[in-house]
Amino acid sequence: MLRYFAHSEARLGNVSRPLARYYHSEKGVWGYKPIARRDFQVAEDVRASRNSQGNVYRWVEAFRQHGHKLATVNPISIRPSQQELQELSPAFYGLQTQETVRTAGLLSGPQVAQNVAQLEQLLKDIYCGRSVSAEFSYVEDIEEREWLAKNFETLDQHQLENSERCEIAELLIKSQAWDNFMALKFPTVKRYGGEGAESMLAFFWQLLRDSVQGNIEHVVLAMPHRGRTPLQAALFNMRPAKVFRKLSGASEFAEDIEAMSDVISHFHVSEQLQVLGKSLNFSMVRNPSHLEAANPVAMGKTRSKQQTRGEGAFGITDSQPFGQHVLNVILHGDAAFAGQGINQECLNMAYVPHFEVGGSLHLIVNNQVGFTTPGDRGRSTAYTSDLAKSIQAPVFHVNGDDPEALARITNLAFRYQREFRKDIFIDLNCFRRWGHNELDDPTFTNPLVYKIVHQRGSVPDSYAQQLAQAQVLSESQAKQIRDDYMKYLGEELALAPTYEPPPSFFEKQWKNLQLAPSKELTYWDTGLDYGLLHYIGQQSVTFPEDFNIHPHLLKTHVNARLKKLENGVKIDWSTAEALAIGSLMYQGHNVRISGEDVGRGTFSHRHAMLVDQQTNEMFLPLNSMEGGNGGKLELAHSILSEEAVLGFEYGMAIDNPNNLIIWEAQFGDFANGAQIIIDTFIVSGETKWMESNALVMLLPHGYDGAASEHSSCRIERFLQLSDSKETAPDGDAVNVHIVNPTTPAQYYHVLRRQLARNFRKPLVVVAPKTLLRLPAATSTHEDFQPGTLFHNVLGDTTVQPEQVRKVILCSGKHYYTLAEEREKRQAYDTAILRLESLSPFPFQELQGQLAQYGNVKSFVWSQEEHRNMGAWTFVRPRFENLIGQQLHYCGRCEAPTPATGIGKVHKREVDEIVAAPFEL
């Protein structure tokens, strides 16, 4: 049977890293602690043996490096494998066939070879002649290479018991029976079954056993649609009636739940499994049709669970690595893994501080065809797994016809991940029985491959026959398993019309939350006593006496903030943010800000992280704040990526509703690189899957002569993603809340509101650039006191209502240029109203503000953006349908790009759009 290896805590505490890191801190900060490198030396007798047989050792190493090229791991190969490699010939190293060799120190295991000929056969058997091969020679760490060589060369010593082989066979038979049943009962459904890749059940069978024996408490899984439903039904306790109910036209949720739902191949499970008499929490993250997009979500969810458990750098001790009790597992499609850039981003995050999860275990379900494209046309590399080499992750290639070999290699991969807490890959070479889906004909473009596929038997049948020949599982027993499962599926199909889906949301850590109200906008008191806020503000710029702060920051940031706090006036944007974050921490919430350069902020305004100018040591003042309930701030400086990073933050947000997760785009348009995550998860996850989140996206926006890209966060795109109504008042249930605040206090309140409410909604903040330091855009201490809150509309207190003949509506920073222009013109017959909230559209508050202006002749919408951009097309129909008045447009004309790159043109446009509302 397979052997499971226990690890001492001391051993695990000294985890290797690919490179020494100097991350602004040798002491560590919340979420990151340096871990010492392991001390490893090759044994003296081993070195002596290798040195005395230098050419023989080079030959052995050649097999470790090149042997995989001759291995028989492809079950449907249409080309003969390469028969010879000069690097594997003993003559290449000057060795004679009958020359005597000693394998001690060269090769692991009990194998004995007396001469070169015998050693050659032994090496071919290990590295070329069985259903698995290995790539690890590129791994830089010598201890890892030695460990991998030793354990791969002794892989055959770990054999399955007959009872275990029967368990695997049962799972494979059930997977095939599921697909056969679906083909019989639902012949026109695209089910994306597992036919040809049923061996993946052996991977999961072994993974679950290893996990409970390795003290794993929770496994988080991301996987695409291929074989997803038969896996869930056979191994993860999903009721088939749920699928059959869905296929009958009903929702997967209870009838009273207003959700748009999703297809069966996106179903997920979250179960507490019983494995070998132990409990194991297993959760599969939801997946959209965009392949691989779920991978960073799983990573983020894993890290959130590790934070909740106090693992790794969230723990008390310095020596514990991430992944003690929570394991991240990712399944990939072959074409998608090689082709989707999000995979490179995820791998690049794997060992980055504040994103590491203790290594992920990867399985590539290698169908050897992408949609209809042959595998070798979908990449420029030899293997679909070659991207793994970018982080020196070992790769094992396995023949999908051999589920036992897959189980053994899964155990080896698991042990590697446990030992070194690093990523590792298994490349499962299999096939698709049908085309891209069961209604597709793949022979149009892949005739030779599918000639082989159609002539061969199935993997479950072949394995069952193998066990029958070995007298382990008889044909009648295999038939009984199949018949019993088909009968069970038939019973579940009969129950489908009356099946009531059990609750699947607002459970466990979400139990105190609910869905947002659909017919009203709610208001939440988010103010606090200014004495407490004054203390928090002081703590946000307090640093140790021996800390060498940058002299400019001491003057313009630290001392300036202390003065503003003391006077209670001219409180700026960054101070308000510190008060919001610090007060949430004081109340016990953890806060995470992720993005590029978020410590200081893109515009050098935040400085939530200070760096000692002599030692380079990092210090986060708010994490040293005394009192309160112990919340912590994590500043996650991300890689130069948006899609994977935002997916990671979404994963953290859906896991723990009590933490505030903020992603800041360096400029608002950087969100363009994360559109898949925004579209398929953030704004649609609740209606598809009943999965709430309170993720905050900060998108700096504003026209300031910086030309096209960085001027606009593309407000119009986010508004288009909103399900706000054009002809009826909105409630808080709108799928995404979009605000464009104009004062620091408004920003403070909207951040605190995210966790104050009894529901969770994603929040897009159209964040400022010039307002960060604009003297007019400040707040006073009264704006933060108890009883204060976020206002969806800010009225005009500078005009007499009865004198107003024109009302200008605007949003964001544009207000200040309009107010300045009004002052120049002395146009006090014009009121300027600010829509601080765009989605949900604040009809009631806007109506209340307009009611005081009884003599108005015209209403104008003014914006910086071009007419085909900005909020104009969103605001106009709502204003005219709900308020019942015509709304005129003032702003830039239509354009194909957000802003001009010509300074004179920009200046002329600014003058025109500011003047136009007053001259209309």
N, C-alpha and C positions, 0 to 999 in steps of 0.2 A: 504494500500500500504506500501511498505518498507520505513522506515524512514532513512534519511541520517544525520549523526552527524557532525556538524561543530566543528572545533578545533581552539582555539586561538593560535596565534604565540607564546605567552609566554608558553602555555602548551606544545607545541611541542618542544620548545627549551630545555626542561629538560627531555630528553629521558632516560629511564632506560637502564642499561647494566647488563648482567648476573653477572659480577664480577667487582670489582674496578680494574682499570688498572694503572700501572705505567710503561709507555712506554718510558723510558729515558727522559721523558719530561712532566712537568706539565704545561708548557707554550704552547706547541704545535709547530708543524712544518708544512710545506707545505704538505697538504694531511691528516693531523691528528691533531685534537684538542680535548682535554679532554672535556667531557660533564658531568656536575654535576649530581649526582643521585637525583632522585625524592624523595620528602619528603611525605610519605604516612603513615597514621595511620588509623587503623580500628576504626570506630566511637565508642564512649564510650557505647552508648545504645546497640549497636550490640554485643560488647564484654560481656556486662552484661547479655544479653539474652542467649548467648552461654554458659557462665559460669554457669548460673542457670539451664540449661538443658544440662549438659555435655554429658550424654549418648545419648541423642537425636541428638546433634550436631555431635557426632562421627558417628552416623548412617547415617546422611545426607552426611557427608564427605565420607563414604564408598560407597554410590551411585555415588558420583562424581568420585571416584577412580575406582570402579569396575562395574558400571552400563553398560558400553559399552559392556561388555562380554555377556549380554543378549539381546542386541538391535537387531532388525530385519533389518540389513543393507545389507544382502546378497540376491540378487534376484534369485540366482540359487543354493542355498545350497542343498547339497546331504546328509547332516547330520542334525538331529534335534539339535537345539541350546540348550545350557545348560539351564535347567529350574530353578535351584536354586543355590544360593551361600550362604554359611553360613554367610559370612560377611554382606549380605544384609538382613538377618533375624533380626527382632526387638528383638527376644529372645536372640540373640547373645550379645545384649547390656543390657539385663535385663529389656526390655520394655514389657509392657502388651498391648494387642490389644486395649482395651478401655481406656488406660491411656491418660489423657488430655495433649495436647501439644500446644505450641504457635509458629507459624512459623516466626514471626517477628524476623529478625536478623539471621534466619537460612536458609531461602529460599527466593529468589527474586520473584517479580511479585505479582499480585493481588490474587493468589491462597489462599484459606482458608482451613485449616484442623483443625478439632476440637480435633481429637484423633489420636492415633498411626495408626490405621487401615486406616483412611482417608489419613494420611500423606504418608503411604506406597504406596497407590494407586497413589498418586500425584507424588511421586518420581519415580515410575515405568513408569508412563506416560512420564515424562520428560527425564529420562536417559535410559530407556529400551524399551519403547513401541512405538517409532515412527521411521521414516526413517533416523534419524540421531543420532549419539552418539558422545561423546567427551572424549578425554584424555588430561588432563592438570594438574592432581594432582602432577606430578613430577616437575612442574615449581617452581623454588625456590623463585622467587619474589612474595611476598604476594599481592602486588597491582595487578599484572597480574592475579593471581589466583582469587582474588575477582572480578575483571573485567570480566573474562571469565565465572565464575559461574553466575554472575548477568545477563550477556547478553545471555548466552545459556539458562538459565531458563526462559527467557522472549522471546525466539525466536519466538514462535507462535503468538506473538502480531504483528509481522511484516508480514502482508499478502499482496499478490499481488492484484492489481486491475484486473478486467476482461480483460481490454484492454492489460495489460501487459502479462497476461496468454496467450492471443491470439498471441502476438508477439513471445513468446517462442515456442508455438505450430507451428507457421509458420516456424521457424528456424529448428525445429526437422523434420518437414515434408519435407522441402527442402533437408536436409541432407540425409534422406532416399531416396528421389527421385533421388538425385545424384547417390547414390550407385546402385539403380535399373536401372537407365539409363546406367551407366557404365557396369553393368552386361549384359545388353541387347545389347549394341553396341560394347563393347570390352570384350567379354566373356573370352578371354585367357590372359587378363592383370592382373598382380598382382597389385592391386590398394590400398591395405591396407585401406579399407574404415572404416567408423565409425559405422557400424551396430552393435548394442548392447551397444554402448557408445554414442549414439546421445545426451544424456543429457548434455554432455560437452558443447553443444551450449548454454545451460542455464547459465553455468558458465561464458562464455564469454559475453553473453548478460548483465548479472548483473555487471561483471567487467567493461565493457565500461561505463555503466551508473554511477557506483560509481566513476570511474576515473575522468570523466569530472566534477562531482559534488564535488570531492575532490581536484580540482585544479591541477590534474595531466595533464601535457602537452605531455608526451611521455611515452608509454608503450613499453618495450622491451620484446619479448617473445622467449623462446626456447621450442621446442616441437618435439617429434619424429614423425614418419610417420603415426601413427595410427589416422585415421580420419582427416588428415591434409588437403587434397584437398577439401573434402566437406565443411570443416570449412571455408577455404579461399574463396570458391565460394559463400557460403551462406551469409557470414558476413563481409568479408574483401575485397570485390570488385575485386576479381580476375576474369578475363574473362575466362569462360569455354573454349572459342576458343583457348586459349593458351595451355591448356591441350590437347585438341583434335588435335591441330596442331602437338604437340609433339608426340602423339600416332600415327599420320600418318607417322612418320619417319623423320619429320623436327626438326630443332633446336628451342629452346625457345628464341633464339636471332636472330637478323637480319641476312640475308644470308651472308653479307660481314664480319661478325664477326667470326674469327677463334677461336672457343672454342669447347672443347670436350663435354661440357654440362653435364647434370645429369638426373636422373629419376624424374618422376612427383611427387613422394612422398617426394622429397627433394626441391620442389618449395617453394618459400618464397614470402611474400608480404611486401611492405613498403609503407604505404598509410596514407594520411591525412583523417581521418574519420570524419563524422558529426554525433554527438551523442547528442540528446536532445538540438539541436540548437547550440552546441559548437563544436569546432575543437579539434581533438585528433590525434596526430601523433602515428602511430602504426607500429612497425617494428618487423618482425619475422626473427631471425638469421637463416642462412643456416644450414642444418644438414646433416652430413654424415650417412652412414649406421651403424656406431658405436654408439649405443644408449647411450644417456646421455652425449656424448662428447661435444654437443653444449651448455651445461649448464654453464660452466665457461666462454664461449665466450659471452653469454648473460650478465653475470655479469660484465665482462670487458667492454663491449659496454655500459652498463648502467652507470658504473662509469665514462667513458669518457664523456658521455653526461652530467653527473652531474658536471664534471670539466668544461666543456664548459659553463654551466649555472652559475658557481660559487656557487654551492650548498655545504652544509656541510663545511668540513675543507678547501675547496677551496674558500670559501666566505670571506667576510670582517668581519662579526660579529662572535663572539665565540659561540653563542647559537643555531645556526641553525643546525639541524641534516641532514644527507643525506636523499635523497628521497623526497624533497619538491615537485618536479615537474616531476621527472623521476622514474618510477616504473619498477622493474624487476619481471617477471612472468615466472615460469618454469613448464612445464608439464613433467611428468615421466611415463614410463611404470612400471608396478608393479614388474615384475621379474628383470628388469634392475635397478630399484631403489634399490632393496635389494641386487642385485648381483654385480653391477659395483662399484669398489672402488673409482671412480672419484666422486661419490656422497658424500662419507665420506670426501674427500678432499675439495669439495665445501662447505659443511656445516662447516668444520673446519676453512674455510676462512671467514665465514659469518661476524664475528665480529672482525676480525684481522685488526689492523690499516693498512691503505693504500689498503685494499681490501674490506672493508665494503661498502655496497651500500644502507644502510638504510632498510635492511630486504627484503627478497623475498617472494612472494606469490606462493605457490606450489600446483599443482593439480596432484595427482597420478591417472591415468586412469587404474584402477585395473581390468584387464581382468580375473584375477584369474587363469591364465595359462601363462607360459613362453615358447614360441615356442610350444612344446607339453608337457612340464613338468608341472605337477600340482603345483599350487601355494605353497602349504606347503612343496614341495620337493625342492623348490628354495631358502629356507632360514631356519634359525634356530630360528626364532622369531615368535611370535603369529601373528603379522601383518606385511605386507610388508612395512608399514610406520614406523616401530620401530626405524630405524636409526635416524629419526627426534628427538628422545629423547636425542640423544647425545649432542644436543645444547639446550635442553629444549624447543623445538618448540612444541606448541600445535598441536593436530591432531583432525580433525573432520572426522568421517566415515559417508558416505552417501550412501543410496540405489539408484542405478542408475535408478530405475523405477520411481523415484519421482523427476522430474526436478524442481518442485517448492521448495522442501526442499533444493535442491542444490543451487538454487538462493538465498534463505534466508541465508544459511550457507556461501555462497560466500560473501554476504554483511557483515556478522559477521566477517569473516576472513579479509576482506578488512579493516574494522574499527579497528580491532586489530593491523594490520600492520601499519595503519596510527597513531594509538595512541602510540604504543611502538617502532615502526620502527625495528621490528624483524621478523624473518622467521616464517611462519605458514603454515600448511599443511591441504589439504582436500584429503581424501582417497575415491575416487568415485568407489564404488563396482558395477561393471557392468559385461559384458561378451563379447566374440567375437562370432558373429553369425556363422562365418566360422572358418577355421583353422588359422594358422599363416598368410596365405594369402588366397585369394578366391579360389585358385586352390588346396588347401590342404584339406585332410580329417582328422579332429581331432578325429574321433571316434576310430581310431586305439588305441589310448592311453588314451582317456578320455570318455569312452562310457556312463557312468552314467551322467556326467555333460552335455554332448551334447544330451542325451535323453531329459533332461529338456529343454535345449535351443531349440531343434527342435519342441517341443510340445507347446511352449509358443509363444505369439504374440510379435510384435516389440514394442519398447518403444514409438516411435512416434504414432503408431496406438492406443496403450493403452491410451496414454495421450489425444489424440484426442477424443477417446470414453469417457473418463472421463469428458472432457469439454462439449461434446455433452449431456451427462446425466445431467450436471449442467446447461444446456441451455446457455452456454457461447460461444461455437463455434459449429455450426451445422455440421452434416456429409456432407451436400452439400458444405458448405463453406470450410471444410477441403479438400474435393475432388477438389474443384476449385483451391485451393492453389497448390495442387499436379499437377493437369493438366496444370495449367499455367506455372509452373516451368519446367515440362517436355517439354512443347512446346518451352519455352525459350532455354532449352538445345538443343533441336532439331535445332533451328535456329542458335545457336552458332556452332553446328557441321557442318551445311551447310556452314558457313562462314569460317571454319577453313582453307581450302585450300588457301584462299586469305587474311587471317589474317596476318597483319604485326605487330610484337611485338614492342611496344614502347620502347624508350631508358630507360634502367634500371640501368645504371652505369655512373660514372663521372657526377653526378648531385649534387646539393646542395654544401656541403663542399668540394666535389671532382671536382667541375666544371672546375677548372683551370688545371687539370691534364689530362693525356692521356695514351694510351698504349705505352709501350716501343717499339722502332724501332726493326724490326725483321731482318734487313739485315746489321746493322752496330753497332759498339761499339762507344759510345759517350764519350766525355771527358769533365770534368767540373772543372773549376778553383775554387778551394776551399781554396786557400790561403788567408791570411789577413795581414794587416799591423802589423808588429811585435810590434810596440808601443802599439796597442790595445791588442794584445795577452799577452804582458808583463804585462799590467794592469790586465787582466783577471786572469793570473797566480798568481799574487800577491793576488788578491781577493780570490782565491781558498784556501789560507792558512791564511787569516786574521780572527782574532777572537777578541771578546771584551776584554777590559783591565782586567776586573774582572773574566775572564774565567780561570779556573785552568786546563791547558792543561797537558797531560801526558809528563813528561820530555823527555822521549825517542823520542816521536813524535816531540817535539819542535826541537830537534837536528837533527834527521835523516829525518824528513819529511818537517817540515815548513822551517827551516833555510836552509836545503839542497836545497829545491826547489827555494827559493828566490835567492840563489847563482847561481844556474843553469840558472835561468831566466835572471839575471843581466849579466852573462857572455855570454849568448846566445849559449852555447855549452853543450854537454852531457845531453841534454834534454831526460829524460827517459819516459818509457811507461805511467806511471800514470800521469805525467805532461802533456804529449801530450793528453791524454784522457780528463783531466781537461780543456785544451785549446779548444778542440773540443766541449765539452759539454757547457762550459762557453760561447763560442762564439755563439753557437746556441741560448742559452738563451738571450744573448745580442741582438740578431737579433729578439727576440720575440717568439721563439719556447720554448714550455715546453718539458722537458726531464724527462723520468721515467726510473730508473734502478731497476729491480726486481730480486729477487733471495735470496739465503741463505747467510747471512753475507755480503751483498753487500756494506754496509756502509764503512767498513774497507777493504773489499776484502778478498777472501779466503786466499791469500798469503800476507795479511797485507801490501798491496801496495797502495790501493786507498785512504783511509781516507778522503772520501768526507763528512763524518760525524765525528765530534769530540764530545767527551763526557767529560764533566766536572768531574774531578777526585774527587771533594769534594761533588758536588750536584747531580751527575748522569744526569744532564741536557744535552740534545742533542743540537748540533748547526751545521747547514749546511752553511759553509762560502759563497758558491756561491749564496745562496738565499738572502744574504745581499749586493750583488754587486750593486753599484749605476750606473746610466746611462743605456743606451740601451733601449730596448723595453719591458722589464719586464717579460721575460720568467722565469720560475721557475723549480727547480729540485726536483723531488720526489724520495726518496729512500725507496723502498718497501721491507722491510725484510720479506721474505715469510715463510710460513710453510714448513716443511721438505717434500715437495711434488714437483713433476715436471709436471705431466699431467694437473692437474687443474690450476696450476699457469701459465703454458705456454699458456693454453687456454684462461685464463683471459687476459694475455698480448696481445694475438692475437685479442681478442675482442676490446681492446683499440686501437690497430693499425688499424683495419679496419674501425673504426669510425672516427678518426681524422687524416688526412694525414699530418697535420702541426706539430704534436708532434712526438718526437723521442722516441720510446718505445724499451727498451733494456732488454732482459732476459739473465742473466748470470748463467750458470751452475756452481755449486761449483767446479766440475771437469767435463771435457767434456763428460764422459760416463754417467753422470746423465741424458743426453738427452734420454737415453734408456727408462727411465720411462715416457717419453712424446711422444713416437713414434706415437701414434694415432693422436695426435694434429699435429705433423709434417707432417705425411703422408696425412691426410684427410683434413687439413685446409691450413697450411702454404704454402706447395709447390704445392698444387693442386687447391686451392680455385679460382685462377684466370681463369684457363682453364675450370673449372666446372661451375663457377658462375659469372665470370667477376668481381671478388672482389679482388682488389689489396691490398697489405699491404707492409709496410716498416719495419716490425719487425726485430730487430737485435738479433741474438743469439750469445753470447760469450761462446765458448767451449774450456776451457783450455786443452792443448794437448802437449804431449812431453814425450819421454822415458827418465826417470831419475832414474831408479832402483826402482820405486815404485810398481813393479809387475803389475798384469794384468789390473785390472779395470781402475784405474785412469790414466794410461799411454795414453790411446787413446780415442778420441772423436768419433772414427769410421768414419773417413773422407770418407771411401769407401761407406758407407751407404748413406751419403748425396750426393755424386757424382752420385750414382746410381739413386737417386731421381731426378737428373737434367735431363732436356730434351735437353741438349747440343748435337750437332750433331757430329758424328764421321767422316763424309765424306764431310762436307761443313763448311765454316766459320760461327761462331756464331754471332748473334746480341744481343743487350741488352734484347731482349724479352725472353731470357732463363728464365725458371720459378723461379729458385733460384740462387742467386749469392753467390759464395763460395770463400772466400779469406783466404790466409795463410800469413799474412804480417810479414815482418822481421824487420821493423824499426818503432819507435814511430811515425814518420811523416806519414808513410803509413797508420797507424791506425787512426791518426788524420784525414787524408783526406778521408778515406773511411767512417768514421762516418758522416762527414759533407756532403759528397756526397749523403747520403741517403735522405736528405731534399733539396739539391740543384737541383736535377734533376726534370724534368717535368713529371716524372712517378715514380711509387713506386714499389720496388721489395724487397722481403725478403732477408736478408743478414745473412749468416753463417760466423762468424769469427772464424777460427781455432786459438784460442787465446793462448798466451804463458804462461809459468810458469817460466822457468829459464831466459828467455829474459827480464823479468821485471826488473832485476838488473844486467844484463850482461853489462859490460862497453863497449863492442864492439857494442851493440845494442842500440845506442843512436842517436839523431839527433841534428842538429844545427839550429839556427834561420832562416838561408836561406831556409831551407826545408819547412817553413811554410808561406813564403812571398807570396804576390799576384803573380799570374802566375804559382804557383805550384799546383800539382794535384796528384791523386792516379795513380801510374804506375802499369799496369797489369804485366809487366815484368821488373825486375831490371837487367840491364846488368852488365858486369864486366869491371871496369875501372882500374884494377890493372895489366892487361896483355897487351902485344902488339899483336894486331889482327893477323899480318902476322906470328907470331911465334906459334900461337895456332894450335895444332894438335888434341886436344881432347876437347870436350865440355861436361861438366857435368851439367845436369839439375836437380834442386831440388826445394823444397818448404819448407818454414818455418824455424824453428830453426836449422834444420840439416845443413843449409848453413854455420853456424858459425864453426861447427866442421870440415866441409870440408875445409873451408878457412884456419883454423888453421893447418890442416894436409898438405895442399898444401905449406904453409909457411915452415913447418918443412922439407918437401921434396924438397923445392925450385923448385917445378914443375910448372914453369911459361909458359910451353907449354900447360897448361890446363886452360880453361876458365870455370867459374862457373856462370850459369844463374839461376836466381830465378823466378819461376812462382808465383807471388804474388796473381794472380787471377787464379783459376782453372776453375770455371764456372761463366760466359762464358769463353770458352777456347780462350786465346788471340793469335790467329793464326797470325794476322798481325804484332803485336809487336814482337812476337817471331821470325817471319820470318825476320823482320827488323834487329833484333839483330844478327841473324845467318849470315846474308848477309855479314857482315864484316870479317867473318872467312873463307877465301878462301882455306885454306890448311888443313882443318879438315879431319881426317881419321876416327874418331869414335864419336858416340854420346851415352851418358850414362844417364840413369835415376837412381838417388841415393835417397834412402829414409831410414828412421829409421824403418818403419813398416815392418811387414812380407809381403811376396810376394802376398799373397791372401788378403792383407789389404792395406791401404794407397791409394795413387793416381795412382799407377802403371797401373792398368788395365784400368783406365780412360785416362791417358795421352798417353799411347803407341799407341792405334789405331788412335788417332787424330794426333799425331806427324807423324806417318808413312804414313797416308793417305794424310795429308795436306802438310807436309814438304817434304815428299817423301824420307826420309832417315830411315835406320834401327836404332832402339833404343835398347840398351842393358840394362839389369837390374842389379843393385847392391843394395843389401839390405838383410834383414833377409829372411830366407827360409820360406816356408809355415808353418803355425802353427794353432792350434785350439783356442788359446787364445792370446791376444795382446802382453803379455810380460812375461818373466820369473820372478819367485820369488826367484831365487838363485843369490846372489850377484856376485859370481865368474863367473857364466855363463853370466850374464848381461855385466860384464866388458869385457869378451872375445868377445861377440857379438859386442859391441861398437867398439873395436879395429878392428875387421874384416870388418865391414860395412864401416868404415871410410877409411880403406886402400884399399879396393877392387876397387873403381873407378879409382884409380891411377895406379893399377897394372894390370888392364884389358888389 
